[in-house]
Amino acid sequence: MTSTKLTAATLGSTQIQRANSLAEDVYEAIFNRLMSLNIPPGARITVDNLVKEFNVSHTPIREALGRLEGEGLVVKQHLVGYRAAPQITRRRFDELYQLRLLLEPDGAAKAATAMDDEKLAILQEAAGVMAKRDGQDERVHYATFARQDAIFHDRIMELAGNELIREILSFQHAHFHIFRLMFHWRVTEEALDEHQALLDAFAAGDAVAAARAMQLHIEHSRDRLLPAFE
């Protein structure tokens, strides 16, 4: 089978501005669909159907699905194949936010204390506060921000200096599971404002303000998504 370059029109994905492997393009396309609920939680993902739809071989499809499985977004079942990961339960949702509220405000405070110009520049790039839709498909923008948000929070915990806590939070894949609960513009637009509040606290080197900004950010994120369980 002759593989063709995957396009935004074909995949409902953004035009990638850097040189990407075919597997990377396929990964981005499936990731976008999972995050924007175009592939619903629990839905079966058939490799052969994706091969036909994307006009690629089995190899990049399987590579992409393997990567998504590692991120907790896809589940592989023996003799059955792949399914989109089931949606998190309300109990799991509450537990994730309890965990984040215990760990991330303190991490933000430690990051603020250790802040310098180089570290601030890293966080400013990761925060995504300059992101504009500019005609971009809103669902693609949503999926992109889900990853951006995860990177921003991971960078903060990295600067906090506790690698075990960082690994614990990363292992939960909390951001991806949380963003899959609901597709809504508020999840991105309001979160960007909250990221800016965090950046302001980091720029000032204010540990107390950073901890408070992180607490409010996590609490507001929880409140935005609670209607998904109603």
C-alpha positions in Angstrom: 0.0 0.0 0.0 1.3 3.4 -0.9 1.2 5.8 2.1 0.2 9.3 1.6 1.0 12.3 3.8 -1.8 12.8 6.3 -3.4 16.2 6.0 -5.5 18.3 8.3 -8.5 17.9 6.0 -8.2 14.1 6.1 -7.7 13.8 9.9 -9.4 16.8 11.3 -6.0 17.7 12.7 -3.8 20.8 12.7 -1.2 21.2 10.0 2.1 20.2 11.7 4.7 22.8 11.2 7.8 20.6 11.7 9.0 17.5 10.0 7.1 14.6 11.4 7.2 10.9 10.9 4.1 9.2 9.6 3.6 7.5 12.9 3.6 10.9 14.6 1.0 12.3 12.3 -1.2 9.2 12.9 -0.7 9.6 16.6 -1.7 13.2 16.6 -4.8 12.4 14.6 -6.0 9.7 16.9 -5.1 11.7 20.0 -7.2 14.6 18.8 -10.2 12.4 18.2 -9.9 10.8 21.6 -9.6 14.1 23.4 -12.4 15.8 21.6 -14.6 12.7 22.1 -14.9 12.0 18.4 -13.8 8.6 19.5 -16.0 8.1 22.6 -14.7 6.5 25.8 -15.0 2.7 25.6 -15.4 2.7 21.8 -13.7 0.0 19.8 -10.7 1.2 17.7 -10.3 -1.1 14.7 -6.8 -1.1 13.2 -8.0 -2.1 9.7 -10.6 0.7 9.6 -7.9 3.2 10.5 -5.6 1.8 7.8 -8.3 2.3 5.2 -9.3 5.7 6.5 -5.8 7.2 6.7 -4.4 5.3 3.7 -1.4 4.1 5.6 0.1 0.7 6.5 -0.6 -1.1 9.8 2.8 -0.2 11.2 2.2 3.5 12.0 -1.3 2.8 13.3 0.0 0.2 15.7 2.9 2.4 16.8 0.5 5.3 17.5 -1.9 3.0 19.4 0.9 1.6 21.5 2.0 5.1 22.4 -1.6 6.1 23.3 -1.9 2.9 25.4 1.2 4.1 27.4 -0.6 7.4 28.0 -3.6 5.6 29.4 -5.9 6.8 26.5 -6.2 3.4 24.8 -6.6 -0.1 26.2 -5.5 -3.3 24.5 -7.4 -6.4 25.2 -6.1 -9.8 24.4 -7.8 -11.3 21.3 -10.2 -8.3 21.1 -8.0 -5.4 20.0 -8.0 -1.8 21.0 -10.6 0.3 22.8 -10.6 3.9 23.9 -10.0 3.9 27.6 -13.3 4.1 29.7 -14.3 7.4 31.1 -13.1 8.0 34.7 -15.7 7.6 37.4 -16.8 10.3 39.8 -15.0 8.6 42.6 -11.8 8.5 40.5 -12.3 12.1 39.5 -12.6 13.2 43.1 -9.5 11.2 44.1 -7.4 12.8 41.3 -8.3 16.3 42.4 -7.7 15.4 46.0 -4.2 14.2 45.0 -3.5 17.3 42.9 -4.6 19.7 45.7 -2.3 17.9 48.1 0.7 18.0 45.9 0.6 20.7 43.3 0.2 23.9 45.4 3.2 23.0 47.4 5.1 22.2 44.2 4.2 25.6 42.8 5.5 27.3 45.9 8.8 25.4 45.7 9.1 26.2 42.0 8.5 29.9 42.7 11.2 29.9 45.3 13.7 28.4 42.8 12.6 30.7 40.0 15.1 32.5 37.7 14.8 34.0 34.3 15.7 30.8 32.5 13.2 28.7 34.4 10.5 31.4 34.0 11.1 31.4 30.2 10.5 27.6 30.2 7.2 28.0 32.0 6.1 30.9 29.8 6.6 28.8 26.7 4.8 25.8 28.3 1.9 27.7 29.7 0.3 28.3 26.3 -1.2 31.7 27.3 -0.3 33.2 23.9 -2.3 30.5 22.1 -4.9 31.8 19.7 -7.5 29.8 17.8 -7.0 31.9 14.6 -9.6 29.9 12.7 -8.2 26.6 14.0 -10.8 23.9 14.5 -12.0 24.3 18.1 -11.8 20.6 18.8 -8.2 20.5 17.6 -7.4 23.5 19.8 -9.0 21.7 22.7 -6.9 18.6 22.2 -3.7 20.6 21.7 -4.3 22.5 25.0 -4.9 19.2 26.8 -1.3 18.2 26.1 -0.1 21.8 26.7 -1.7 21.8 30.1 -0.1 18.5 31.0 3.3 19.8 30.0 2.9 23.1 31.9 2.0 21.3 35.1 4.8 18.8 34.6 7.4 21.5 34.1 6.3 23.2 37.4 6.7 19.9 39.3 10.1 19.4 37.6 11.2 22.8 38.9 9.8 22.0 42.3 12.6 19.4 42.6 10.7 16.3 43.8 11.0 13.7 41.1 8.9 11.1 42.9 5.9 13.4 43.2 6.4 14.4 39.6 6.4 10.7 38.6 3.3 10.0 40.7 1.3 12.8 39.0 2.5 11.9 35.6 1.7 8.2 36.0 -2.0 9.1 36.7 -2.4 10.6 33.2 -4.8 12.9 35.1 -4.8 15.7 32.5 -5.8 13.5 29.6 -8.5 11.7 31.5 -9.9 14.9 33.0 -10.0 16.7 29.6 -11.9 13.8 28.1 -14.7 14.4 30.4 -16.2 17.3 28.6 -15.5 19.3 25.4 -16.1 22.9 26.2 -14.4 26.2 25.3 -14.4 27.2 29.0 -12.0 24.4 29.8 -9.3 26.1 27.7 -10.1 29.8 27.8 -10.5 30.1 31.6 -7.5 27.8 32.2 -5.3 30.1 30.2 -6.2 33.0 32.4 -5.3 30.9 35.4 -2.0 29.9 33.8 -1.3 33.6 33.5 -1.9 34.1 37.2 0.6 31.4 38.0 3.1 33.0 35.7 2.7 36.3 37.5 3.4 34.6 40.8 6.4 32.8 39.4 7.8 36.1 37.9 7.5 37.7 41.3 9.1 34.7 43.0 6.2 34.7 45.4 5.8 31.2 46.8 2.6 32.1 48.7 0.9 33.6 45.6 2.0 30.6 43.5 0.6 28.1 45.9 -2.7 30.0 46.0 -2.9 30.4 42.2 -2.3 26.7 41.8 -5.0 25.8 44.4 -7.5 28.1 42.7 -6.6 26.7 39.2 -7.1 23.2 40.3 -10.4 24.0 42.2 -11.8 25.9 39.2 -10.8 23.1 36.8 -12.7 20.6 39.1 -15.7 22.9 39.2 -15.8 23.4 35.4 -15.9 19.6 34.8 -18.3 18.5 37.6 -21.3 18.9 35.3 -20.0 16.0 33.3 -21.3 13.7 36.0 -24.7 15.2 36.3 
